[in-house]
Amino acid sequence: MAYKTKVFNSLNITRDARNNATDESNDLAELMANPEYLRYSSSIINDALKDGFDVLQLPNGDIVTTGTKIITNTYVWDASKNALTKARASTGSKRTRKEKSSDLESDDAE
């Protein structure tokens, strides 16, 4: 088969595949062209990626996010009960990034 024939046959295959595309792929194209879907999906995807989640966007437009949360439990010895009890995290222990960075800067200054 001549080179010219091979090239044209491959182009015909591509054109035929495009013509035989299923309605499902057309629906996906319409969904991806919908500005509302793009706005909401990009927000969800960006938030999930910021939180360290894995993101999977399915062909039907569904979005699946998976990840793990780090949970820290603190147990305190209660001498009166002679047992360890789970302590609640104090609300003051959660500091903002700004507070943490200012603490680091003050430590560097010393």
Sequence and secondary structure as in RCSB ss.txt:
>XXXX:A:sequence
MAYKTKVFNSLNITRDARNNATDESNDLAELMANPEYLRYSSSIINDALKDGFDVLQLPNGDIVTTGTKIITNTY
VWDASKNALTKARASTGSKRTRKEKSSDLESDDAE
>XXXX:A:secstr
  HHHHHHHHHHHHHHHHHT  HHHHHHHHHHH HHHHHHHHHHHHHHHHTT EEEE TTS EEEE       EE
EEETTTTEEEEE   GGG   HHHHHHHHHHHHH 
